[in-house]
Amino acid sequence: MNARRPVRIAVSSALLAGLALGPLAGVSAARPPGPASAAAVSSVGVAPDPAGPDVGALEKALTGLPDGDVSAALVRVGGEGSWAGAAGVRDLRTGAPALENARFRAGSTTKVVTAALVLQLVAEGRVELDAPLTRYLPGLLPASFTEPPTVRHLLTYTSGLRPGANLGSTTEEMYPHRFRTLDAERVAATAVAKGPAFTPGKRQVYQNIDYTVLGLLVEKVTGDRYEHQADVRILRPLGMRHTGFPAGPDPRVHGPHHRAYTDIGGRTTDVTEWNMSDRWAVGNMISTTADLERFLVALFRGRVVPQPLLDQMFVVPDVEGASYGMALQRFVHDGTEIWGKTGSRPGYHTVLAATRDLSRTVVYSVNAKSAREDGFPLVARFALPAFDR
């Protein structure tokens, strides 16, 4: 791989001037920007390469942070030509610059780890893809499930399960309950009590409940905690030293990290501290861009899941409108087929994506107030330029 050379590009916007954010809930008003608070893009890249990413577009995406939505962004590109950039601030109160090694809430990219765990159990002969869920979690489904979903149905979001209990559907609704605990067993029990939404395999509906149940399956089959299985099977073997799961209801992000913000009641509110245990095997992982890149590359190279089962991850069910295989979604950008997963938690938006041959990979973490809204504008701004040449 070519050696990376450091590049610093000054950006002419002041740290907080013109943000029109209003006071931060629960903290003092932001300090006036001083000489050290000018925003900058810190980027590390390679010499120009015709097969490499459009570095100019990537740097442009990070220019001007923080803005009215995004306070910080970390982008890491690999494959044929590598590049990494960081911009914005880690704390709106102090104006301290963004950290390239910041840890963040990885959201639903956790589902890719969960799918890999299940497929490892399949490879070991402890789970069968087309076996009914009732074989591994007897007693979970009531009699209304005359045709129980299979493990494959859960992995591909075609199970027909309905959503379970939650602490709110919007960030504003969830915020007052951010320190409450809602365990996976209750989420699953309230979901199946509603009966099936459709016959398994007939539709694809992206939702969290399928992967909540898969987390329970991992624990039942292994007799061990999901988090420990993720650690000993994937995180440790791959050297993902800065990735893990909070201890129970711990609401903090330990280690270097960026503050997260969103708008609640018309005010910019710090939402960094949050008990995400209800997301568990669905979205409770904390990671870094370097660790997620390591995982993504190892997965696509067949080092996490054996090749025949890895191939199954890229099979989209033959149902109308389907775009997901197992955890991963297929997307085509300017004729390039991309496989990836987004993740969103209040104030945090994450992407991991790659071409199947790993000629291009991208991982980002963006602190955005819009993180839990339609994520495509963030994807278009910070991820898709990595696939432009």
C-alpha positions as CSV (number, residue, x, y, z in Angstrom):
1,M,0.0,0.0,0.0
2,N,1.3,3.5,-0.7
3,A,2.5,5.5,2.2
4,R,0.0,8.1,3.4
5,R,1.1,11.7,3.5
6,P,-0.5,14.3,5.9
7,V,-2.4,17.2,4.4
8,R,-4.0,20.0,6.3
9,I,-6.5,22.2,4.6
10,A,-7.6,25.4,6.3
11,V,-11.3,26.1,6.1
12,S,-12.4,29.7,6.4
13,S,-15.5,29.3,8.6
14,A,-15.4,30.1,12.3
15,L,-16.3,27.4,14.8
16,L,-19.7,28.6,16.0
17,A,-20.5,31.8,14.1
18,G,-23.6,31.5,12.0
19,L,-24.8,28.2,13.4
20,A,-28.0,29.6,14.8
21,L,-28.2,26.7,17.2
22,G,-29.6,28.4,20.3
23,P,-28.4,27.4,23.8
24,L,-27.4,23.8,24.6
25,A,-29.8,22.2,26.9
26,G,-28.1,21.4,30.2
27,V,-24.9,23.2,29.4
28,S,-23.7,26.8,29.3
29,A,-23.9,28.8,26.1
30,A,-21.1,28.3,23.6
31,R,-18.0,30.4,24.0
32,P,-17.3,33.1,21.3
33,P,-15.0,31.6,18.7
34,G,-11.3,32.6,19.3
35,P,-8.2,32.3,17.1
36,A,-7.8,28.6,17.9
37,S,-11.4,27.7,17.1
38,A,-11.3,27.9,13.3
39,A,-12.6,24.7,11.8
40,A,-10.3,22.6,9.7
41,V,-10.2,19.5,7.7
42,S,-7.4,17.1,8.8
43,S,-6.9,14.6,6.0
44,V,-4.4,11.9,5.2
45,G,-4.3,10.6,1.7
46,V,-2.1,9.1,-1.0
47,A,-0.6,10.4,-4.2
48,P,-3.2,10.9,-7.0
49,D,-4.3,7.5,-8.4
50,P,-6.6,7.1,-11.4
51,A,-8.2,4.2,-9.6
52,G,-8.4,6.0,-6.3
53,P,-11.3,8.0,-4.7
54,D,-12.2,11.5,-5.6
55,V,-10.2,13.2,-2.9
56,G,-11.4,16.6,-3.8
57,A,-15.0,15.6,-3.4
58,L,-14.2,14.0,0.0
59,E,-12.4,17.1,1.2
60,K,-15.3,19.3,0.0
61,A,-17.8,17.1,2.0
62,L,-15.9,17.8,5.2
63,T,-15.3,21.5,4.5
64,G,-17.3,24.0,6.6
65,L,-17.9,21.8,9.7
66,P,-19.5,22.4,12.1
67,D,-22.6,23.6,10.2
68,G,-26.2,23.8,11.2
69,D,-26.6,20.0,11.3
70,V,-23.2,18.2,11.5
71,S,-20.8,19.0,14.3
72,A,-18.1,16.5,13.4
73,A,-17.3,13.9,10.8
74,L,-14.8,11.1,10.4
75,V,-14.4,9.4,7.0
76,R,-12.1,6.5,6.2
77,V,-11.6,5.2,2.7
78,G,-9.7,2.1,1.6
79,G,-9.2,-0.2,-1.3
80,E,-7.4,1.1,-4.4
81,G,-6.0,4.3,-2.8
82,S,-6.7,5.2,0.8
83,W,-7.7,8.4,2.5
84,A,-8.9,9.5,5.9
85,G,-10.4,12.8,7.0
86,A,-11.7,14.4,10.2
87,A,-13.5,17.7,10.5
88,G,-15.6,19.7,13.0
89,V,-15.5,19.7,16.7
90,R,-15.8,17.2,19.5
91,D,-17.6,19.6,21.8
92,L,-19.7,22.6,20.8
93,R,-19.0,24.3,24.2
94,T,-15.2,24.2,24.0
95,G,-14.6,24.1,20.2
96,A,-12.0,21.4,20.7
97,P,-11.3,19.9,17.2
98,A,-12.6,16.5,16.1
99,L,-10.6,13.4,17.0
100,E,-9.5,11.0,14.3
101,N,-9.7,8.1,16.7
102,A,-13.0,9.0,18.4
103,R,-15.3,6.2,19.6
104,F,-18.9,6.4,18.6
105,R,-22.3,4.6,18.8
106,A,-22.3,2.4,15.7
107,G,-26.0,1.9,15.6
108,S,-27.4,-0.8,13.3
109,T,-24.0,-1.6,11.8
110,T,-24.1,-3.9,14.9
111,K,-26.5,-6.1,12.9
112,V,-23.6,-7.1,10.6
113,V,-21.8,-8.5,13.6
114,T,-24.9,-10.3,14.7
115,A,-25.4,-11.9,11.3
116,A,-21.7,-13.0,11.3
117,L,-22.1,-14.6,14.7
118,V,-25.2,-16.6,13.6
119,L,-23.4,-17.7,10.4
120,Q,-20.4,-18.9,12.4
121,L,-22.9,-21.1,14.4
122,V,-24.2,-22.3,11.1
123,A,-20.7,-23.2,9.9
124,E,-20.2,-25.1,13.1
125,G,-23.4,-27.2,12.5
126,R,-25.1,-25.8,15.6
127,V,-27.7,-23.8,13.7
128,E,-29.4,-24.5,10.3
129,L,-30.3,-21.6,8.1
130,D,-33.6,-23.1,7.0
131,A,-34.6,-24.6,10.4
132,P,-37.6,-23.0,12.1
133,L,-36.9,-20.5,14.9
134,T,-38.9,-22.8,17.3
135,R,-36.0,-25.3,17.1
136,Y,-33.7,-22.9,18.9
137,L,-36.2,-20.8,20.9
138,P,-39.0,-23.2,21.9
139,G,-41.9,-21.5,23.6
140,L,-41.1,-18.0,22.1
141,L,-43.8,-18.1,19.4
142,P,-47.5,-18.4,20.4
143,A,-50.0,-20.6,18.5
144,S,-50.9,-17.8,16.1
145,F,-47.6,-18.5,14.3
146,T,-48.8,-21.5,12.3
147,E,-45.8,-21.1,10.0
148,P,-42.8,-20.1,12.1
149,P,-40.0,-18.1,10.4
150,T,-36.7,-19.7,9.8
151,V,-33.3,-18.4,10.8
152,R,-32.8,-17.3,7.2
153,H,-36.0,-15.3,7.3
154,L,-34.7,-13.4,10.4
155,L,-31.4,-12.7,8.8
156,T,-33.0,-11.3,5.7
157,Y,-35.8,-9.3,7.4
158,T,-38.5,-11.5,5.9
159,S,-39.7,-13.1,9.2
160,G,-43.1,-11.5,9.4
161,L,-42.6,-10.6,13.0
162,R,-44.1,-7.3,14.2
163,P,-42.1,-4.7,16.1
164,G,-41.9,-5.1,19.9
165,A,-42.1,-2.6,22.8
166,N,-40.0,0.5,22.5
167,L,-39.3,3.7,24.4
168,G,-40.6,6.0,21.7
169,S,-40.5,6.3,17.9
170,T,-38.8,9.6,17.7
171,T,-35.8,11.0,19.5
172,E,-38.0,13.6,21.2
173,E,-40.3,10.8,22.5
174,M,-37.3,8.7,23.7
175,Y,-35.4,11.5,25.3
176,P,-37.2,11.5,28.7
177,H,-36.7,7.7,28.9
178,R,-33.0,7.7,27.9
179,F,-31.8,6.2,31.1
180,R,-34.5,3.5,31.3
181,T,-33.8,-0.2,30.5
182,L,-35.9,-2.3,28.2
183,D,-34.6,-5.8,27.9
184,A,-34.5,-8.0,24.8
185,E,-36.8,-10.7,26.3
186,R,-39.6,-8.1,26.8
187,V,-39.1,-6.6,23.4
188,A,-39.4,-10.1,21.8
189,A,-42.3,-11.2,23.9
190,T,-44.4,-8.1,23.1
191,A,-43.6,-8.5,19.4
192,V,-44.7,-12.1,19.1
193,A,-47.8,-11.5,21.2
194,K,-49.2,-9.5,18.3
195,G,-49.1,-12.5,16.0
196,P,-47.5,-12.5,12.5
197,A,-47.7,-9.5,10.2
198,F,-47.4,-11.7,7.0
199,T,-46.3,-15.2,5.9
200,P,-42.5,-15.6,6.4
201,G,-40.6,-15.1,3.2
202,K,-43.4,-13.2,1.3
203,R,-42.1,-9.6,2.1
204,Q,-39.0,-7.9,3.2
205,V,-39.5,-5.3,6.0
206,Y,-36.3,-3.8,7.5
207,Q,-36.8,-3.7,11.2
208,N,-35.0,-4.3,14.5
209,I,-37.0,-7.2,15.9
210,D,-35.5,-9.8,13.7
211,Y,-32.0,-9.1,15.0
212,T,-33.2,-8.8,18.6
213,V,-34.5,-12.4,18.3
214,L,-31.2,-13.5,16.6
215,G,-29.4,-12.2,19.6
216,L,-31.5,-14.3,21.8
217,L,-30.8,-17.3,19.5
218,V,-27.1,-16.7,19.9
219,E,-27.4,-16.8,23.7
220,K,-29.6,-19.9,23.7
221,V,-27.4,-21.9,21.4
222,T,-24.1,-20.9,23.0
223,G,-25.2,-20.7,26.6
224,D,-23.3,-17.4,26.8
225,R,-24.0,-13.7,26.7
226,Y,-24.3,-12.2,23.2
227,E,-21.7,-9.5,24.0
228,H,-19.1,-12.1,25.1
229,Q,-19.7,-14.2,22.0
230,A,-19.2,-11.1,19.9
231,D,-16.0,-10.3,21.7
232,V,-14.4,-13.7,21.6
233,R,-15.5,-14.7,18.1
234,I,-15.1,-11.4,16.2
235,L,-13.7,-8.4,18.1
236,R,-10.7,-9.9,19.7
237,P,-9.6,-12.2,16.8
238,L,-9.7,-9.2,14.5
239,G,-7.8,-6.9,16.8
240,M,-10.8,-4.5,17.2
241,R,-9.4,-3.2,20.5
242,H,-11.6,-0.1,20.6
243,T,-14.9,-1.8,19.9
244,G,-17.3,-3.3,22.4
245,F,-20.7,-3.0,24.2
246,P,-21.6,-0.9,27.2
247,A,-21.8,-2.7,30.5
248,G,-25.6,-3.2,30.9
249,P,-27.4,0.1,31.1
250,D,-24.2,2.3,31.2
251,P,-25.2,5.4,29.3
252,R,-21.6,6.7,28.7
253,V,-19.2,6.4,25.7
254,H,-15.9,5.6,27.4
255,G,-12.6,6.7,25.9
256,P,-12.1,9.6,23.4
257,H,-15.3,10.5,21.7
258,H,-17.4,13.4,20.3
259,R,-20.4,14.9,22.0
260,A,-23.7,14.2,20.1
261,Y,-26.5,16.7,19.6
262,T,-30.0,16.8,18.3
263,D,-32.9,19.3,18.4
264,I,-35.5,18.7,21.1
265,G,-38.2,21.2,21.6
266,G,-36.4,23.7,19.3
267,R,-33.2,23.6,21.3
268,T,-29.9,22.0,20.5
269,T,-29.6,19.3,23.1
270,D,-26.6,17.1,24.1
271,V,-27.7,13.5,23.8
272,T,-24.3,11.8,24.3
273,E,-25.3,10.0,27.5
274,W,-28.0,7.5,26.7
275,N,-28.8,3.9,27.8
276,M,-29.0,2.1,24.5
277,S,-29.3,-1.4,26.0
278,D,-32.8,-1.8,24.4
279,R,-30.9,-1.9,21.1
280,W,-28.6,-4.7,22.2
281,A,-27.7,-7.1,19.3
282,V,-29.5,-4.6,17.0
283,G,-27.5,-1.4,17.6
284,N,-25.7,-1.1,20.9
285,M,-22.1,-1.5,19.7
286,I,-19.5,1.3,20.2
287,S,-16.6,1.4,17.8
288,T,-14.1,3.5,15.7
289,T,-13.7,4.0,12.0
290,A,-10.4,2.0,12.0
291,D,-12.0,-0.9,13.8
292,L,-15.1,-1.0,11.5
293,E,-12.8,-0.9,8.4
294,R,-10.9,-3.8,9.8
295,F,-14.1,-5.8,10.4
296,L,-15.5,-4.9,6.9
297,V,-12.3,-6.0,5.1
298,A,-12.0,-9.2,7.1
299,L,-15.6,-10.1,6.6
300,F,-15.6,-9.6,2.8
301,R,-12.3,-11.6,2.5
302,G,-14.0,-14.6,4.2
303,R,-12.0,-14.4,7.4
304,V,-15.1,-14.0,9.7
305,V,-17.6,-16.2,7.9
306,P,-16.6,-19.1,5.6
307,Q,-16.9,-18.3,1.9
308,P,-20.0,-20.4,1.1
309,L,-21.9,-18.8,3.9
310,L,-20.4,-15.4,3.1
311,D,-21.9,-15.7,-0.4
312,Q,-25.3,-16.2,1.3
313,M,-25.0,-12.8,2.9
314,F,-25.1,-11.2,-0.6
315,V,-28.3,-13.0,-1.8
316,V,-31.3,-10.7,-1.9
317,P,-34.6,-12.6,-1.4
318,D,-36.7,-12.8,-4.5
319,V,-39.5,-10.7,-3.3
320,E,-40.8,-7.4,-4.6
321,G,-38.8,-4.4,-3.4
322,A,-36.1,-6.3,-1.5
323,S,-32.7,-4.8,-1.3
324,Y,-31.1,-6.5,1.7
325,G,-29.3,-9.8,1.9
326,M,-28.3,-10.8,5.4
327,A,-27.8,-7.6,7.3
328,L,-26.2,-5.9,4.3
329,Q,-28.0,-3.8,1.8
330,R,-27.3,-3.7,-2.0
331,F,-27.1,-0.2,-3.5
332,V,-26.0,0.8,-7.0
333,H,-24.2,4.2,-7.5
334,D,-23.3,5.2,-11.0
335,G,-23.2,1.6,-12.1
336,T,-21.1,0.4,-9.1
337,E,-22.6,-2.2,-6.9
338,I,-22.1,-1.4,-3.2
339,W,-22.9,-3.5,-0.2
340,G,-23.2,-1.8,3.2
341,K,-25.1,-0.9,6.3
342,T,-26.1,2.3,8.0
343,G,-26.5,2.9,11.7
344,S,-28.2,5.7,13.5
345,R,-28.6,6.6,17.1
346,P,-29.5,10.1,18.5
347,G,-26.7,12.3,17.3
348,Y,-24.7,9.6,15.6
349,H,-24.8,8.4,12.0
350,T,-22.5,5.5,10.9
351,V,-21.9,3.8,7.5
352,L,-19.8,0.9,6.5
353,A,-19.8,0.0,2.8
354,A,-17.7,-1.6,0.1
355,T,-17.7,-3.1,-3.3
356,R,-17.7,-6.9,-3.2
357,D,-14.1,-7.1,-4.4
358,L,-13.0,-4.5,-1.8
359,S,-11.7,-2.2,-4.6
360,R,-13.3,0.5,-2.5
361,T,-14.3,0.7,1.1
362,V,-15.7,3.5,3.2
363,V,-16.5,3.8,6.9
364,Y,-17.8,7.0,8.4
365,S,-19.1,8.4,11.7
366,V,-21.0,11.7,11.5
367,N,-22.3,13.6,14.5
368,A,-25.5,15.1,13.1
369,K,-28.7,16.4,14.6
370,S,-30.5,14.7,11.6
371,A,-28.9,11.3,12.4
372,R,-32.2,9.5,13.0
373,E,-34.1,11.2,10.1
374,D,-33.7,10.2,6.4
375,G,-30.0,9.3,6.4
376,F,-29.6,9.5,2.6
377,P,-28.4,13.1,2.5
378,L,-25.6,12.2,4.9
379,V,-24.7,9.1,2.9
380,A,-24.7,11.2,-0.3
381,R,-22.5,13.8,1.3
382,F,-19.9,11.7,3.2
383,A,-20.0,8.2,1.7
384,L,-20.8,8.2,-2.0
385,P,-17.9,10.5,-3.0
386,A,-15.7,7.6,-2.0
387,F,-17.0,5.6,-4.9
388,D,-16.5,8.4,-7.4
389,R,-13.4,8.3,-9.5
